[in-house]
Amino acid sequence: MPREREMCEICGEREAKFTVLLEGATMNACAVCAKGAKILHKKPEEKAEKGVKVVETGIVEEDIVEGYGEIVKKAREQKGLTRKELAAKISESESYLEHIEKEKMRPTLKTARKLEKALGIKLIEKTTEMIIEKTEKKKREELTLEDFVEKKEK
């Protein structure tokens, strides 16, 4: 039984092929609308969308998750650590940790890994880069009677 088609939550006109992160919101999007957003997941494809070509580059990017500041703060408080204690534990300054918790600064991947290890949390997400291109429709060459008739040489 074919699955029910899920429509793009951005334009509403085409079938949603991706789950994307757009301005902090997770949405289902068609290939055209997903072009400017961070692609989180590609949905299984039943057939290619006309006029759109999707190429998975194989490049895996690591990025810091949305809401990282609140995640770090909650985990630190649950462990009963002060900012000063956590900063010392991960060999970073207390003010840098404060800026991370208030999301005034994004932690580097190195710092995020130290925080993940110290607090038992997930701050780094991996995404696969995809290139979405609009393809032009090729004009079909129309056949004429001449294409079907054998010509005789005189």
ZADO-1210 file (C-alpha; in nm, 4 decimals, padded with zeros to 6 digits):
<atoms>
<atom x="00.0000" y="00.0000" z="00.0000" code="MET" pos="1"/>
<atom x="00.1556" y="00.3362" z="-00.0987" code="PRO" pos="2"/>
<atom x="00.2259" y="00.5788" z="00.1799" code="ARG" pos="3"/>
<atom x="00.0250" y="00.8971" z="00.2130" code="GLU" pos="4"/>
<atom x="00.2024" y="01.1896" z="00.0480" code="ARG" pos="5"/>
<atom x="00.3279" y="01.4452" z="00.2958" code="GLU" pos="6"/>
<atom x="00.3212" y="01.7966" z="00.1540" code="MET" pos="7"/>
<atom x="00.5892" y="02.0635" z="00.1961" code="CYS" pos="8"/>
<atom x="00.5197" y="02.2722" z="00.5070" code="GLU" pos="9"/>
<atom x="00.6835" y="02.5756" z="00.3476" code="ILE" pos="10"/>
<atom x="00.5201" y="02.6072" z="00.0047" code="CYS" pos="11"/>
<atom x="00.2451" y="02.3440" z="00.0359" code="GLY" pos="12"/>
<atom x="00.2707" y="02.2671" z="-00.3342" code="GLU" pos="13"/>
<atom x="00.5070" y="01.9704" z="-00.3631" code="ARG" pos="14"/>
<atom x="00.5718" y="01.6458" z="-00.1790" code="GLU" pos="15"/>
<atom x="00.8058" y="01.6786" z="00.1207" code="ALA" pos="16"/>
<atom x="01.1307" y="01.4907" z="00.0601" code="LYS" pos="17"/>
<atom x="01.3379" y="01.6293" z="00.3492" code="PHE" pos="18"/>
<atom x="01.3258" y="01.7173" z="00.7151" code="THR" pos="19"/>
<atom x="01.5030" y="02.0510" z="00.7488" code="VAL" pos="20"/>
<atom x="01.6007" y="02.2995" z="01.0173" code="LEU" pos="21"/>
<atom x="01.4922" y="02.6467" z="00.9120" code="LEU" pos="22"/>
<atom x="01.5280" y="02.9419" z="01.1503" code="GLU" pos="23"/>
<atom x="01.5217" y="02.7112" z="01.4519" code="GLY" pos="24"/>
<atom x="01.2132" y="02.5145" z="01.3409" code="ALA" pos="25"/>
<atom x="01.2129" y="02.1557" z="01.2170" code="THR" pos="26"/>
<atom x="00.9923" y="02.1246" z="00.9095" code="MET" pos="27"/>
<atom x="00.9105" y="01.8910" z="00.6225" code="ASN" pos="28"/>
<atom x="01.0173" y="02.0462" z="00.2928" code="ALA" pos="29"/>
<atom x="01.0246" y="01.9737" z="-00.0794" code="CYS" pos="30"/>
<atom x="01.3574" y="01.9723" z="-00.2639" code="ALA" pos="31"/>
<atom x="01.3120" y="02.3294" z="-00.3861" code="VAL" pos="32"/>
<atom x="01.2305" y="02.4772" z="-00.0427" code="CYS" pos="33"/>
<atom x="01.5026" y="02.2698" z="00.1297" code="ALA" pos="34"/>
<atom x="01.7671" y="02.4419" z="-00.0799" code="LYS" pos="35"/>
<atom x="01.8240" y="02.7270" z="00.1683" code="GLY" pos="36"/>
<atom x="01.7828" y="02.5242" z="00.4875" code="ALA" pos="37"/>
<atom x="01.9945" y="02.2827" z="00.6895" code="LYS" pos="38"/>
<atom x="01.8940" y="01.9309" z="00.5819" code="ILE" pos="39"/>
<atom x="01.8555" y="01.6980" z="00.8793" code="LEU" pos="40"/>
<atom x="01.7111" y="01.3937" z="00.7033" code="HIS" pos="41"/>
<atom x="01.6236" y="01.2810" z="00.3515" code="LYS" pos="42"/>
<atom x="01.3017" y="01.0809" z="00.3312" code="LYS" pos="43"/>
<atom x="01.2994" y="00.7539" z="00.1334" code="PRO" pos="44"/>
<atom x="01.2324" y="00.8302" z="-00.2280" code="GLU" pos="45"/>
<atom x="00.9689" y="00.6511" z="-00.4304" code="GLU" pos="46"/>
<atom x="01.0343" y="00.8404" z="-00.7514" code="LYS" pos="47"/>
<atom x="01.2372" y="01.1477" z="-00.8413" code="ALA" pos="48"/>
<atom x="01.0652" y="01.4845" z="-00.8408" code="GLU" pos="49"/>
<atom x="01.0517" y="01.6311" z="-01.1902" code="LYS" pos="50"/>
<atom x="01.2955" y="01.9109" z="-01.2567" code="GLY" pos="51"/>
<atom x="01.4987" y="01.8552" z="-00.9383" code="VAL" pos="52"/>
<atom x="01.8227" y="01.6625" z="-00.8943" code="LYS" pos="53"/>
<atom x="01.9498" y="01.5720" z="-00.5467" code="VAL" pos="54"/>
<atom x="02.3144" y="01.4769" z="-00.5086" code="VAL" pos="55"/>
<atom x="02.4484" y="01.3515" z="-00.1770" code="GLU" pos="56"/>
<atom x="02.8085" y="01.4730" z="-00.1556" code="THR" pos="57"/>
<atom x="02.9156" y="01.2297" z="00.1151" code="GLY" pos="58"/>
<atom x="03.0572" y="01.5205" z="00.3142" code="ILE" pos="59"/>
<atom x="02.9614" y="01.4767" z="00.6780" code="VAL" pos="60"/>
<atom x="02.9572" y="01.7976" z="00.8784" code="GLU" pos="61"/>
<atom x="02.9568" y="01.8275" z="01.2540" code="GLU" pos="62"/>
<atom x="02.7634" y="02.1124" z="01.4086" code="ASP" pos="63"/>
<atom x="02.6480" y="02.2218" z="01.7518" code="ILE" pos="64"/>
<atom x="02.2834" y="02.1367" z="01.8297" code="VAL" pos="65"/>
<atom x="02.0171" y="02.4062" z="01.8695" code="GLU" pos="66"/>
<atom x="01.9570" y="02.5106" z="02.2316" code="GLY" pos="67"/>
<atom x="02.3075" y="02.4068" z="02.3397" code="TYR" pos="68"/>
<atom x="02.3227" y="02.6687" z="02.6165" code="GLY" pos="69"/>
<atom x="02.0175" y="02.5394" z="02.7993" code="GLU" pos="70"/>
<atom x="02.1362" y="02.1776" z="02.7564" code="ILE" pos="71"/>
<atom x="02.4742" y="02.2597" z="02.9160" code="VAL" pos="72"/>
<atom x="02.3194" y="02.4627" z="03.1988" code="LYS" pos="73"/>
<atom x="02.0604" y="02.1959" z="03.2905" code="LYS" pos="74"/>
<atom x="02.3172" y="01.9146" z="03.2815" code="ALA" pos="75"/>
<atom x="02.5620" y="02.1154" z="03.4947" code="ARG" pos="76"/>
<atom x="02.2921" y="02.1924" z="03.7519" code="GLU" pos="77"/>
<atom x="02.1768" y="01.8275" z="03.7588" code="GLN" pos="78"/>
<atom x="02.5341" y="01.7215" z="03.8357" code="LYS" pos="79"/>
<atom x="02.5452" y="01.9810" z="04.1156" code="GLY" pos="80"/>
<atom x="02.8414" y="02.1648" z="03.9652" code="LEU" pos="81"/>
<atom x="02.9058" y="02.5378" z="03.9703" code="THR" pos="82"/>
<atom x="03.0282" y="02.7092" z="03.6544" code="ARG" pos="83"/>
<atom x="03.3677" y="02.7489" z="03.8193" code="LYS" pos="84"/>
<atom x="03.3911" y="02.3753" z="03.8985" code="GLU" pos="85"/>
<atom x="03.2855" y="02.2699" z="03.5480" code="LEU" pos="86"/>
<atom x="03.5204" y="02.5226" z="03.3876" code="ALA" pos="87"/>
<atom x="03.8110" y="02.3804" z="03.5878" code="ALA" pos="88"/>
<atom x="03.7091" y="02.0247" z="03.5004" code="LYS" pos="89"/>
<atom x="03.7156" y="02.0943" z="03.1233" code="ILE" pos="90"/>
<atom x="04.0129" y="02.3386" z="03.1388" code="SER" pos="91"/>
<atom x="03.8187" y="02.6413" z="03.0120" code="GLU" pos="92"/>
<atom x="03.7479" y="02.9807" z="03.1676" code="SER" pos="93"/>
<atom x="03.4378" y="03.0392" z="03.3752" code="GLU" pos="94"/>
<atom x="03.3387" y="03.3415" z="03.1627" code="SER" pos="95"/>
<atom x="03.3644" y="03.1344" z="02.8416" code="TYR" pos="96"/>
<atom x="03.1348" y="02.8737" z="02.9975" code="LEU" pos="97"/>
<atom x="02.8922" y="03.1482" z="03.1013" code="GLU" pos="98"/>
<atom x="02.8846" y="03.2819" z="02.7440" code="HIS" pos="99"/>
<atom x="02.8154" y="02.9298" z="02.6150" code="ILE" pos="100"/>
<atom x="02.5271" y="02.8789" z="02.8597" code="GLU" pos="101"/>
<atom x="02.3729" y="03.2128" z="02.7602" code="LYS" pos="102"/>
<atom x="02.4352" y="03.1288" z="02.3919" code="GLU" pos="103"/>
<atom x="02.6363" y="03.4458" z="02.3420" code="LYS" pos="104"/>
<atom x="02.9138" y="03.2232" z="02.2025" code="MET" pos="105"/>
<atom x="02.9049" y="02.8859" z="02.0301" code="ARG" pos="106"/>
<atom x="03.1491" y="02.6358" z="02.1766" code="PRO" pos="107"/>
<atom x="03.4192" y="02.5028" z="01.9491" code="THR" pos="108"/>
<atom x="03.3860" y="02.1351" z="01.8565" code="LEU" pos="109"/>
<atom x="03.6785" y="02.0622" z="02.0912" code="LYS" pos="110"/>
<atom x="03.5051" y="02.2361" z="02.3832" code="THR" pos="111"/>
<atom x="03.1716" y="02.0734" z="02.2946" code="ALA" pos="112"/>
<atom x="03.3367" y="01.7297" z="02.3104" code="ARG" pos="113"/>
<atom x="03.4813" y="01.8107" z="02.6544" code="LYS" pos="114"/>
<atom x="03.1363" y="01.9238" z="02.7743" code="LEU" pos="115"/>
<atom x="02.9738" y="01.6096" z="02.6312" code="GLU" pos="116"/>
<atom x="03.2221" y="01.3902" z="02.8160" code="LYS" pos="117"/>
<atom x="03.2048" y="01.5831" z="03.1450" code="ALA" pos="118"/>
<atom x="02.8258" y="01.6149" z="03.1549" code="LEU" pos="119"/>
<atom x="02.7110" y="01.3043" z="02.9643" code="GLY" pos="120"/>
<atom x="02.5159" y="01.5086" z="02.7087" code="ILE" pos="121"/>
<atom x="02.4899" y="01.5325" z="02.3285" code="LYS" pos="122"/>
<atom x="02.5972" y="01.8675" z="02.1790" code="LEU" pos="123"/>
<atom x="02.7343" y="01.7674" z="01.8383" code="ILE" pos="124"/>
<atom x="02.5152" y="01.6495" z="01.5521" code="GLU" pos="125"/>
<atom x="02.6365" y="01.5082" z="01.2236" code="LYS" pos="126"/>
<atom x="02.4688" y="01.6027" z="00.8972" code="THR" pos="127"/>
<atom x="02.5367" y="01.4883" z="00.5424" code="THR" pos="128"/>
<atom x="02.5641" y="01.7640" z="00.2874" code="GLU" pos="129"/>
<atom x="02.3337" y="01.7407" z="-00.0115" code="MET" pos="130"/>
<atom x="02.3274" y="01.9518" z="-00.3224" code="ILE" pos="131"/>
<atom x="01.9886" y="02.0260" z="-00.4712" code="ILE" pos="132"/>
<atom x="01.9823" y="02.1447" z="-00.8284" code="GLU" pos="133"/>
<atom x="01.6996" y="02.2443" z="-01.0544" code="LYS" pos="134"/>
<atom x="01.7299" y="02.0646" z="-01.3835" code="THR" pos="135"/>
<atom x="01.5932" y="02.1931" z="-01.7075" code="GLU" pos="136"/>
<atom x="01.3466" y="01.9797" z="-01.8935" code="LYS" pos="137"/>
<atom x="01.4844" y="01.8557" z="-02.2208" code="LYS" pos="138"/>
<atom x="01.2717" y="01.9170" z="-02.5227" code="LYS" pos="139"/>
<atom x="01.1662" y="01.5991" z="-02.6941" code="ARG" pos="140"/>
<atom x="01.2544" y="01.5941" z="-03.0560" code="GLU" pos="141"/>
<atom x="00.9384" y="01.5254" z="-03.2442" code="GLU" pos="142"/>
<atom x="00.9480" y="01.2504" z="-03.5015" code="LEU" pos="143"/>
<atom x="00.8357" y="01.3139" z="-03.8557" code="THR" pos="144"/>
<atom x="00.7339" y="01.0726" z="-04.1308" code="LEU" pos="145"/>
<atom x="01.0808" y="01.1062" z="-04.2731" code="GLU" pos="146"/>
<atom x="01.2187" y="00.9262" z="-03.9672" code="ASP" pos="147"/>
<atom x="01.0110" y="00.6170" z="-04.0502" code="PHE" pos="148"/>
<atom x="01.0544" y="00.6043" z="-04.4283" code="VAL" pos="149"/>
<atom x="01.3482" y="00.4392" z="-04.5951" code="GLU" pos="150"/>
<atom x="01.4948" y="00.6586" z="-04.8595" code="LYS" pos="151"/>
<atom x="01.5853" y="00.5097" z="-05.1946" code="LYS" pos="152"/>
<atom x="01.8965" y="00.6268" z="-05.3679" code="GLU" pos="153"/>
<atom x="01.8430" y="00.7069" z="-05.7422" code="LYS" pos="154"/>
</atoms>
